[in-house]
Amino acid sequence: MESIAPANPAPDLPVALKILVAGGFGVGKTTLVGAVSEIRPLRTEEVLSEVGRPVDRTEGVEAKTTTTVAMDFGRIDIRSDLAVYLFGTPGQDRFWFIWDELAVGALGAVVLADTRRLDECFPSVDYFERRGIPFVVAVNCFDGTRPYPLEQVRTALDLDLGIPLLQCDARSTASVRDVLVEVVELALGLAEQAAAERSEQGQTDPAGPAQYRAGRPVVSPGTR
């Protein structure tokens, strides 16, 4: 007996990917999320207070008056079938305990860098390396700052050659979009490579890249 196809088949659900945006205090994370988000970004900024002055590192960003205390959130559709959810992490030390929650289910990450304060990138780079989360480093181009060749920045940060390093203007939608495409291509490429290696060894992975397919939740409990 022939099967009868439904008159109105359900449309495919878009793939939803989660990307973190990390870096030091005042490096441009909130600006980056706001520049590219196609929805009104969620922000959790609070005014810097006198109480936090002894622990807040404001060298180089003395004009900054607010700080993210939980996260920034935005969304962008890379394609009609591919949505990216952006989660900006807080940059100050005292809010780092939130990172573990934000990192659950993340496909990849962007580490924003400011060449005036490169040392503030190290905690982010170390964090993603320890957790095995693919990431790219984007050097935010601040007005009036001295430009450095990317290879000098790579040496200063001691980055492996396999970690993409690129220039970025966190205020520019086109520039930020290019960075996000780089993250997605890197993460999916590594996932496919790992799957191919497991296949050659006769192993199977029930989760693998499938956790990012249509219909699956972005945040997957148990992926820690």
C-alpha positions, 0 to 999 in steps of 0.5 A: 500500500502506497504511503500518502505524503502529508499535504502540508509537510512541516518545515525544517527547523533552523539550526541554532548555534551558540557562540560565546563572546569573551575578553577583558573588561572594556574590550568591546563585547557588548558593542560587538553583540549589539552591532550584529544582533537582529533582535534588540540585545539583552544587556545586564550593565550596571554603573561602576561604583566606588565600592568596586574601584579598588578591584576594577581594572580601568587602565586604558578605558578610563572613560568607561562608566558601566560594566556587564554583570551577567551577560549580553545576548543577541541573535543573528541569522547567518542563513535562512536555516542557520541562527546564531545565538550570541552570549557575551561574558562579563569581563571582570574577575569577580563575575567569572563564576558565571562563565561555566553556566554560559559555556554549556552547549557552546559551539565556539567562542570569540576572544576579543583583544585590545592591543593596549591590554593584551594580558587581559586575553589570557584568562579567556584563551586559557579557559577555552583551551581547557574546556576544548571549545574552539575559538578565534581571537579577534583584535578590536580596532580602537580609534587612536591605537597603534596597529600591530601586525597580527603575527606579533599579536600571535607571538605575544599571546603564544597562540597556536597556528591553528587558532584563527587570528583576525582584525575586527571592528566591533562597531561594524556589522559586516566585520563582526559577521565575518568573525562569526562565520570564521567561528562557525566554520572552524567549529564545524570543521573540527567536528567533522574532522573528529567524526571522520577520525572516529569513523576510521577507528570504527567508533560511533558518537551518538552526540557529535555534530548532531547536537547542533542539528535542527530541532535539538536544543542549543543548550544541552545539559550534560555537555559539561 
